[in-house]
Amino acid sequence: MLATLLDHLRRQRRRYATLCALLGLGLVTDRPDRDPGPQLADIRARDFLNIQTRNTPTTYYEGRQGPTGFEYELMRRFADYLGVSLNLDADHNIAEALEAVRHQGDLGAAALPLDPTLDGLMFSRPIMPLQPLLVYRRGLPPPDEIDDLEGLKIGTLRGTGTSLVMHELQQDHPWLRWQEADDIEVSALLGRVADGTLDAAVVFRHQFRLNRLFFPEVEDGFALGRPLSLAWAFPTGQGLGLLREANRFLEQMQNNGLLARLETRYLGRDNYLEYVGARTFIGHVHERLPRYDGLFRAAARDSGFDWKLLAAVGYQESHWRPKATSPTGVRGMMMLTNATASEMNVANRLDPAQSIEGGARYLRSLKDRLPASITGDDRLYMALAAYNVGLGHLYDARRIVEMRGGNPDRWDDVRDALPLLQQREWYSKTRYGYARGGEPVIYVRNIRRYHEILAYVDRSRQQFHRLSVRQSPDAKKTARADGTPPSG
């Protein structure tokens, strides 16, 4: 009875502390007469904002167009709001990021859960909800409620907030057991579920949504425990000026709808590389491709590629839609970035002829820049991967292959290494850091599949053409006039 009462009081105290913290944040925002402290003045004097972050898909990483990520976009906009530049220190896990904020950083933006019980820190207003989710290995009996977890090997990440929820649940379910890790990221945790090291894991819903395409062996289970809140962390003892400005900025982002749009852009989609069925593709071959196959053939003659390969790249990039636009701003049939379009002298990315020709020349330039030791299909597949993820990350994957004792000139070895760029254990050893390394693997796989289907369709058309010529009353005349059917 006494133990139960103490547990209840602890839970109530935590809820009270959280409420007080949130109410306190509101007072900070609404009381401009409070002492701003030395921190904000120092930031404006040195002209840059020093942010402690993490190299993860939800925070900050090097993407196709340069630095990107949900919190990176917020950080960049906040620095602009203050009128200063941005300095990032991303070589952290969560515990290290929080410790750095306490002693040297202006703020921490590292997928941090709002936890007012932490010493030496104060938090911004909530940025977005974080819903813990139980995921499990396909083939196990689907768990629907917490009692179904008894006896399962469960893992989660220490310090992310999911472990906090697990401890709260354990108060009412004393039998609940799990493992915690602080030296890996979500993709590695899901990998342990997929390979059978764990039966299940607790991650946040948006994290699973971003990674699920790469782990088809892992299933969505059920929401677990109470939602938490993503927030920024600030050191205590430095005044309230920077915290107050951050709260004003975040409130402005919420009120004008920009925050919701950024959530949708970076966290709201499973993956833009969804695997499209063969039937849909064949339909587009008949309906869309005839409008553009002449452009692909012309670009192929100039660049030296098979026109069907270029068409496969165009389909993977845009489904042969000349005005396609991605959430990150790449546009056109071949989805060129502004920087790539400028490099390839493409004046209008939405013009299909310019886009196809520019994309073909860009793919050729990537292929030509690869080391001479990479040959044959290996060279082509690595050029395609670089078209998607960038040469820097491709070279990082080749370096990982070397560290693992493989052959960096073989696509099969590089293909296996690219997803490791999502794991802190490996990307921390590379030059360009985190990348969504599973994407170029799927990207190349899709293009090879589309290319094979296009080759089959093209061969079928040629065979039909030759059969029609033989059966025509003017067969001899037609054959002499047309000459040898094109080889494609």
Residue pairs with C-beta under 8 A, 6 or more apart in sequence:
7 171
10 171
11 168
11 171
14 117
17 116
17 117
18 114
18 116
20 116
21 114
21 116
21 122
21 123
22 125
22 126
25 123
25 124
25 125
25 243
25 247
26 125
28 34
28 240
28 243
28 244
28 247
29 125
29 244
29 247
29 248
29 251
32 244
34 240
34 244
35 239
35 240
35 241
36 239
36 240
36 241
36 242
36 244
37 238
37 239
37 240
37 241
37 242
38 238
38 239
39 106
39 235
39 238
39 239
39 241
39 242
40 239
40 241
40 242
40 245
41 241
43 49
43 50
43 82
43 84
43 106
43 242
44 82
44 83
44 84
47 84
47 85
48 79
48 84
48 85
48 86
48 87
49 75
49 78
49 79
49 82
49 84
49 85
49 86
49 87
49 106
49 107
50 87
50 89
50 104
50 105
50 106
51 75
51 86
51 87
51 88
51 89
51 105
51 106
51 107
51 108
51 109
52 89
52 92
52 97
52 98
52 100
52 101
52 104
52 105
52 107
52 108
52 109
52 110
53 59
53 60
53 71
53 72
53 75
53 88
53 89
53 90
53 92
53 97
53 108
53 109
53 110
54 60
54 90
54 92
54 93
54 94
54 97
54 110
54 111
55 61
55 90
55 91
55 424
55 427
55 428
55 433
55 434
56 69
56 111
56 185
56 186
56 434
57 69
57 210
57 211
57 422
57 434
57 436
58 69
58 70
58 71
58 111
58 206
58 207
58 210
58 266
58 267
59 69
59 70
59 71
59 72
59 90
59 109
59 110
59 111
60 67
60 68
60 69
60 71
60 72
60 75
60 88
60 90
60 434
61 67
61 68
61 69
61 72
61 433
61 434
61 435
61 436
62 68
62 390
62 392
62 393
62 432
62 433
62 434
62 435
63 69
63 328
63 435
63 436
64 328
64 330
64 337
64 388
64 389
64 390
65 328
65 329
65 330
65 337
65 338
65 339
67 76
68 266
68 328
69 266
70 262
70 263
70 266
70 267
71 109
71 110
71 111
72 88
73 262
73 266
74 109
74 127
74 250
74 253
74 259
74 262
75 86
75 88
75 109
76 86
77 249
77 253
77 258
78 246
78 249
79 85
79 86
81 245
81 249
82 245
89 100
89 105
90 433
91 428
92 100
92 110
93 159
93 182
93 183
93 424
94 110
94 111
94 112
94 157
94 158
94 159
94 160
94 182
95 158
95 159
95 182
97 105
97 108
97 110
97 112
97 233
98 108
98 112
98 118
98 121
98 159
98 233
100 108
101 107
101 108
101 121
101 233
101 234
101 235
102 120
102 121
102 235
103 235
105 235
106 234
106 242
107 232
107 233
107 234
107 242
107 246
108 232
108 233
108 234
109 232
111 160
111 230
112 123
112 230
112 231
112 232
112 233
113 130
113 160
113 161
113 164
113 228
113 229
113 230
113 231
114 123
114 126
114 228
114 229
114 230
114 231
115 123
115 161
115 164
116 122
116 123
118 233
120 235
120 236
120 237
121 233
121 234
121 235
121 236
122 233
122 234
122 235
122 236
122 243
123 231
123 232
123 233
123 234
124 231
124 232
124 233
124 234
124 243
124 246
124 247
124 250
125 231
125 247
125 250
125 251
126 229
126 230
126 231
127 229
127 230
127 231
127 232
127 250
127 259
128 229
128 230
128 259
128 263
128 267
129 227
129 228
129 229
129 230
130 161
130 204
130 206
130 227
130 228
130 229
130 230
131 204
131 205
131 223
131 227
132 161
132 162
132 165
132 202
132 203
132 204
132 205
132 223
132 224
132 225
132 227
132 228
133 202
133 203
133 204
133 205
133 208
133 220
133 221
133 222
133 223
133 224
134 143
134 149
134 154
134 200
134 201
134 202
134 221
134 222
134 223
134 224
135 190
135 193
135 200
135 201
135 202
135 203
135 208
135 218
135 219
135 220
135 221
136 142
136 143
136 152
136 193
136 199
136 200
136 201
136 218
136 219
136 221
137 193
137 194
137 196
137 198
137 199
137 200
137 217
137 218
137 219
138 216
138 217
138 218
138 219
140 152
140 199
140 200
141 148
142 219
142 221
143 149
143 152
143 200
143 221
143 222
144 221
144 222
145 222
146 169
146 173
146 176
146 224
147 173
149 176
149 200
150 175
150 176
152 199
152 200
153 179
153 197
153 198
153 199
153 200
154 177
154 178
154 179
154 198
154 199
154 200
154 201
154 202
155 178
155 179
155 180
155 181
155 189
155 192
155 193
155 198
155 200
155 201
155 202
156 162
156 163
156 166
156 178
156 179
156 180
156 181
156 189
156 201
156 202
156 203
157 163
157 180
157 181
157 182
157 184
157 185
157 186
157 189
157 203
158 180
158 181
158 182
159 182
160 204
161 204
161 228
162 202
162 203
162 204
163 178
163 180
164 228
165 202
165 224
165 225
165 226
165 228
166 176
166 178
166 202
166 225
168 225
168 226
169 176
169 224
169 225
170 176
178 202
179 198
181 189
183 424
183 425
184 423
184 424
184 425
185 422
185 423
185 424
186 203
186 207
186 208
186 211
187 211
187 214
187 419
187 422
187 423
187 438
188 422
188 423
188 424
188 425
189 198
189 201
189 203
190 201
190 203
190 208
190 211
190 214
190 215
190 218
191 215
191 423
192 198
192 201
193 199
193 200
193 201
193 215
193 217
193 218
194 215
194 217
194 218
200 221
201 218
202 224
205 223
206 267
206 268
208 218
208 220
209 267
209 268
209 269
209 270
210 267
210 270
210 271
211 422
211 438
212 218
212 220
212 270
212 271
213 270
213 271
213 273
213 274
213 438
213 442
214 419
214 422
214 438
214 442
232 246
234 242
234 243
234 246
250 259
253 259
253 262
254 260
264 327
265 327
265 328
266 327
269 327
271 439
272 326
272 327
273 439
273 442
273 443
273 446
275 442
275 446
276 319
276 446
278 453
281 315
281 450
281 453
282 453
282 457
284 315
284 319
284 320
285 453
285 454
285 457
288 319
288 320
288 321
289 311
289 320
291 320
292 311
292 314
292 320
292 322
292 333
292 352
292 356
293 307
293 311
295 352
295 353
295 356
295 357
296 307
296 308
296 310
296 311
296 314
296 356
297 307
298 357
299 305
299 307
299 310
299 356
299 357
299 359
299 360
300 306
300 307
300 309
300 310
300 360
302 357
302 360
302 361
303 310
303 360
303 361
303 363
303 364
304 364
305 360
305 363
305 364
306 451
306 488
307 488
308 451
308 454
308 455
308 458
308 488
309 380
309 447
309 451
310 356
310 359
310 360
310 363
311 320
311 450
311 454
312 447
312 448
312 450
312 451
312 454
313 334
313 359
313 363
313 384
313 387
313 447
314 320
314 333
314 334
314 356
314 359
315 450
316 443
316 446
316 447
316 450
317 324
317 333
317 334
317 335
317 359
318 324
318 332
318 333
318 334
318 335
320 333
321 333
322 332
322 333
322 350
322 351
322 352
322 355
323 331
323 332
323 350
324 331
324 332
324 333
324 335
325 331
326 335
329 337
329 338
330 336
330 337
331 349
331 350
332 341
332 349
332 350
332 351
332 352
332 354
332 355
333 352
333 355
333 356
333 359
334 355
334 356
334 358
334 359
334 360
334 362
335 359
336 344
336 346
336 349
336 355
336 358
336 359
336 362
338 349
340 346
340 358
340 362
341 347
341 349
341 358
343 362
344 358
344 359
344 361
344 362
345 358
346 354
346 355
346 357
346 358
347 354
348 354
349 355
349 358
362 387
363 383
363 384
363 387
366 383
366 386
366 387
366 391
367 379
367 380
367 383
369 391
370 379
370 382
370 383
370 386
371 409
373 409
374 382
374 409
375 409
377 411
378 409
378 410
378 411
381 411
381 415
381 444
381 448
382 394
382 411
382 414
384 440
384 443
384 444
384 447
385 394
385 414
385 415
385 418
385 440
385 441
385 443
385 444
386 394
386 440
387 443
388 439
388 440
388 443
388 444
389 418
389 435
389 436
389 437
389 439
389 440
389 443
390 432
390 435
392 431
392 432
393 418
393 421
393 432
393 435
393 437
393 440
394 414
394 418
394 440
395 431
395 432
396 421
396 427
396 430
396 431
396 432
396 435
397 414
397 417
397 418
397 420
397 421
397 437
398 408
398 414
398 417
399 408
399 429
399 430
399 431
400 417
400 420
400 421
400 426
400 429
400 430
401 407
401 408
401 410
401 413
401 414
401 416
401 417
402 408
403 429
404 417
406 413
406 416
406 417
407 413
408 414
411 444
415 441
415 444
417 426
417 437
418 435
418 437
418 438
418 440
418 441
419 437
419 438
419 441
420 426
420 427
420 437
421 427
421 430
421 434
421 435
421 436
421 437
422 434
422 435
422 436
422 437
422 438
424 434
427 433
427 434
427 435
455 488
458 488
459 488
462 485
462 486
462 488
465 485
466 485
469 475
469 478
469 479
469 482
472 478
